Amino acid sequence: MPLSSCTGRSQAGFPPGGVFHPLGPPGPDDGKPLPSPAPAALKPGVDTFPGKRVLGLTGGMGCGKSTAAGFFRDAGFATLDCDAIVRDLLAEDAEVAAEVAAAFGPEVRSPAGGVDRPLLGRRVFSDPAALQRLESILHPRVHEIWTGRIRASDQSRWVVEIPLLFEKNLENKVDLTVCVACDPEIQFDRLVRRGLSPADIRLRLNRQLPLEEKVARADFVLLNNSSPDFLRDQVNRLITAQLQPH
């Protein structure tokens, strides 16, 4: 079922490609680029990073968040990936490794002294309480790291990949939210090509909000059913409309 059907939008209101505001007017249905989105007001109370413009980038697994982030980086943005921060913490932070081992058993330690991520993943993704315990160890540190890096930098334009942006109610920590989305069938095929089994895919997707809910909550959406070039075009038009340097 296409994402347009999942969201209840007509295909004209959810074109097969093109950046749009979820509450904006319908766009063309032929896959041609949409006009640049109209400027959106800053969220009330957003003052976490004075003098800087910070975009929170989210979306479903396999929808193309990292590809979109790369296009922002090509356009001169500094980027941060919260998943990469998690990987670094589990591999390199002795305090984190010790806390994780205390919570889940010494067998989750890797020979190198970090955490065996595949083993830990098998433990937590099928156990909501275990997952919540792991998140209580990792998420405060991840938040401290990415916000600290932005505050300490002279770079004024940032894109932060936050897979659980809406699940953890972090939308008011950034100026704009952007969701990268694609049709469920395309998403599933991409994840299978990554080597995930159908059962693993369902398990991981179940810990996230439904993609259509992320689409509804985002300030802007990049629909990635088409080519990388089309996604790049959407990113560039969003930058032109919303994220020019101060």
C-alpha positions as CSV (number, residue, x, y, z in Angstrom):
1,M,0.0,0.0,0.0
2,P,1.5,3.4,-0.9
3,L,2.2,5.9,1.8
4,S,-0.4,8.2,0.4
5,S,-3.0,5.6,1.2
6,C,-1.6,5.0,4.7
7,T,-1.8,8.7,5.5
8,G,-5.3,9.1,4.0
9,R,-3.9,11.7,1.5
10,S,-4.9,11.7,-2.1
11,Q,-2.0,11.0,-4.4
12,A,-2.2,14.6,-5.5
13,G,-1.7,15.7,-1.9
14,F,1.2,13.2,-1.4
15,P,3.1,13.3,-4.7
16,P,5.4,10.5,-5.7
17,G,8.4,12.8,-5.1
18,G,8.9,16.3,-3.8
19,V,9.3,18.2,-0.5
20,F,6.1,19.4,1.0
21,H,4.5,20.7,4.1
22,P,2.1,18.1,5.6
23,L,-0.5,20.8,6.0
24,G,0.2,22.6,2.8
25,P,-1.7,22.7,-0.4
26,P,-1.8,19.7,-2.8
27,G,1.1,19.4,-5.2
28,P,1.3,17.9,-8.7
29,D,1.0,14.2,-9.2
30,D,3.5,13.6,-12.0
31,G,6.7,13.2,-10.0
32,K,8.1,16.6,-11.1
33,P,9.7,18.8,-8.4
34,L,7.3,20.8,-6.4
35,P,7.9,24.5,-5.8
36,S,10.1,25.4,-2.8
37,P,8.1,25.2,0.4
38,A,6.9,28.4,2.0
39,P,8.9,29.6,5.0
40,A,7.8,28.1,8.3
41,A,7.8,29.9,11.5
42,L,10.2,28.9,14.3
43,K,8.6,26.8,17.0
44,P,7.6,28.8,20.0
45,G,10.2,28.6,22.7
46,V,13.0,27.2,20.6
47,D,16.1,28.9,22.0
48,T,18.3,25.9,22.7
49,F,20.9,27.1,20.2
50,P,20.8,30.9,19.9
51,G,22.2,32.2,16.6
52,K,22.1,28.8,15.0
53,R,19.7,26.9,12.7
54,V,19.2,23.3,13.7
55,L,17.2,20.8,11.7
56,G,16.0,17.5,13.2
57,L,16.0,14.8,10.5
58,T,14.0,11.7,11.1
59,G,12.1,9.0,9.2
60,G,11.6,5.3,9.0
61,M,14.3,2.7,8.8
62,G,15.4,2.3,5.2
63,C,13.7,5.5,4.0
64,G,17.0,7.4,3.3
65,K,17.8,9.6,6.3
66,S,21.5,9.2,6.0
67,T,21.4,9.8,2.2
68,A,19.5,13.0,2.8
69,A,21.9,14.0,5.6
70,G,24.8,13.5,3.1
71,F,23.1,15.9,0.7
72,F,22.8,18.5,3.5
73,R,26.5,18.0,4.2
74,D,27.3,18.5,0.6
75,A,25.5,21.8,0.8
76,G,27.7,23.0,3.7
77,F,25.8,21.9,6.7
78,A,27.4,20.3,9.7
79,T,25.8,17.0,10.5
80,L,25.4,14.7,13.5
81,D,24.1,11.1,13.5
82,C,22.7,9.9,16.8
83,D,23.0,6.3,15.8
84,A,26.7,6.8,15.2
85,I,27.0,8.4,18.6
86,V,25.4,5.3,20.1
87,R,27.8,3.0,18.2
88,D,30.8,5.0,19.5
89,L,29.5,4.9,23.1
90,L,29.0,1.2,23.0
91,A,32.4,0.6,21.4
92,E,34.6,3.1,23.2
93,D,33.1,4.4,26.4
94,A,34.2,2.2,29.3
95,E,31.6,3.6,31.7
96,V,28.8,2.9,29.3
97,A,30.1,-0.7,28.7
98,A,30.3,-1.3,32.4
99,E,26.7,0.0,32.9
100,V,25.4,-2.1,30.1
101,A,27.2,-5.2,31.4
102,A,25.8,-4.6,34.8
103,A,22.3,-4.4,33.4
104,F,22.4,-7.2,30.8
105,G,25.2,-9.5,32.0
106,P,28.9,-9.7,31.4
107,E,28.4,-11.8,28.2
108,V,27.4,-8.7,26.3
109,R,30.9,-7.3,26.6
110,S,33.0,-7.7,23.4
111,P,36.6,-9.0,23.3
112,A,37.8,-5.5,22.7
113,G,36.2,-4.3,25.9
114,G,33.2,-2.5,24.5
115,V,29.7,-4.0,23.9
116,D,28.7,-6.7,21.5
117,R,26.0,-4.8,19.7
118,P,24.4,-7.7,17.8
119,L,24.1,-9.7,21.0
120,L,22.7,-6.8,22.9
121,G,20.3,-6.1,20.1
122,R,18.9,-9.6,20.2
123,R,18.4,-9.1,24.0
124,V,16.6,-5.8,23.9
125,F,14.5,-5.6,20.7
126,S,12.2,-8.4,21.8
127,D,11.9,-7.1,25.4
128,P,10.4,-3.6,25.8
129,A,11.5,-3.4,29.5
130,A,15.1,-4.2,28.5
131,L,15.0,-1.7,25.7
132,Q,13.8,1.0,28.0
133,R,16.6,0.1,30.4
134,L,19.2,0.4,27.7
135,E,17.7,3.7,26.5
136,S,17.9,5.1,30.0
137,I,21.7,4.4,29.9
138,L,22.3,5.8,26.4
139,H,19.8,8.5,25.5
140,P,20.9,11.1,28.2
141,R,24.5,10.7,27.0
142,V,23.6,11.0,23.4
143,H,21.5,14.1,24.0
144,E,24.4,15.7,25.9
145,I,26.9,14.9,23.2
146,W,25.0,16.2,20.2
147,T,23.7,19.4,21.9
148,G,27.2,20.0,23.4
149,R,28.9,19.7,20.0
150,I,26.5,22.2,18.4
151,R,26.9,24.7,21.2
152,A,30.7,24.4,21.1
153,S,30.9,24.9,17.4
154,D,31.1,28.1,15.3
155,Q,29.1,26.4,12.5
156,S,25.7,28.0,12.3
157,R,23.7,25.4,10.3
158,W,23.2,21.9,11.5
159,V,21.3,18.7,10.6
160,V,20.9,16.1,13.4
161,E,19.7,12.6,12.5
162,I,17.5,11.5,15.3
163,P,15.6,8.3,14.5
164,L,13.4,8.6,17.6
165,L,12.9,12.4,17.3
166,F,9.1,12.2,17.8
167,E,9.1,9.1,20.0
168,K,11.2,11.0,22.5
169,N,9.4,14.3,22.0
170,L,12.6,16.2,20.9
171,E,10.9,18.3,18.3
172,N,11.1,21.4,20.4
173,K,14.9,21.0,20.7
174,V,15.3,21.9,17.0
175,D,14.1,24.7,14.8
176,L,12.5,22.5,12.1
177,T,11.7,18.8,11.7
178,V,12.0,16.9,8.5
179,C,10.9,13.4,7.9
180,V,12.3,11.2,5.1
181,A,9.6,8.8,4.0
182,C,8.9,6.2,1.3
183,D,6.2,3.7,0.5
184,P,6.1,0.7,2.9
185,E,6.9,-1.8,0.1
186,I,10.0,0.2,-0.9
187,Q,11.1,0.5,2.7
188,F,10.7,-3.3,3.3
189,D,12.7,-4.1,0.1
190,R,15.5,-1.8,1.2
191,L,15.7,-3.4,4.6
192,V,15.7,-6.9,3.2
193,R,18.6,-5.9,0.9
194,R,20.5,-4.8,4.1
195,G,20.3,-8.4,5.3
196,L,17.5,-8.0,7.8
197,S,14.9,-10.8,8.0
198,P,11.2,-10.0,7.8
199,A,10.9,-10.9,11.5
200,D,13.8,-8.5,12.4
201,I,12.2,-5.8,10.3
202,R,8.9,-6.0,12.0
203,L,10.5,-6.1,15.4
204,R,12.5,-3.0,14.8
205,L,9.7,-1.1,13.2
206,N,7.4,-1.8,16.0
207,R,9.6,0.2,18.4
208,Q,9.1,3.3,16.3
209,L,6.0,5.4,15.6
210,P,4.2,4.5,12.4
211,L,5.8,6.3,9.5
212,E,2.5,8.0,8.7
213,E,2.4,9.5,12.2
214,K,6.0,10.9,11.7
215,V,4.9,12.4,8.4
216,A,1.9,14.1,10.0
217,R,4.1,15.5,12.8
218,A,7.0,16.8,10.7
219,D,7.3,20.3,9.5
220,F,8.4,19.1,6.1
221,V,8.6,15.7,4.4
222,L,11.0,14.4,1.8
223,L,9.4,11.5,-0.1
224,N,12.1,9.2,-1.2
225,N,10.4,6.8,-3.6
226,S,12.5,7.9,-6.6
227,S,16.2,8.5,-7.5
228,P,18.9,10.0,-5.3
229,D,19.1,12.9,-7.6
230,F,15.4,13.7,-6.9
231,L,16.0,13.5,-3.2
232,R,19.0,15.8,-3.5
233,D,16.8,18.3,-5.4
234,Q,14.2,18.3,-2.6
235,V,17.0,18.9,0.0
236,N,18.3,21.8,-2.0
237,R,14.9,23.4,-2.4
238,L,14.2,23.0,1.3
239,I,17.6,24.7,2.1
240,T,16.7,27.6,-0.2
241,A,13.4,28.1,1.4
242,Q,14.2,27.4,5.1
243,L,17.8,27.2,5.9
244,Q,19.8,30.0,4.4
245,P,22.6,31.4,6.5
246,H,21.5,34.2,8.9
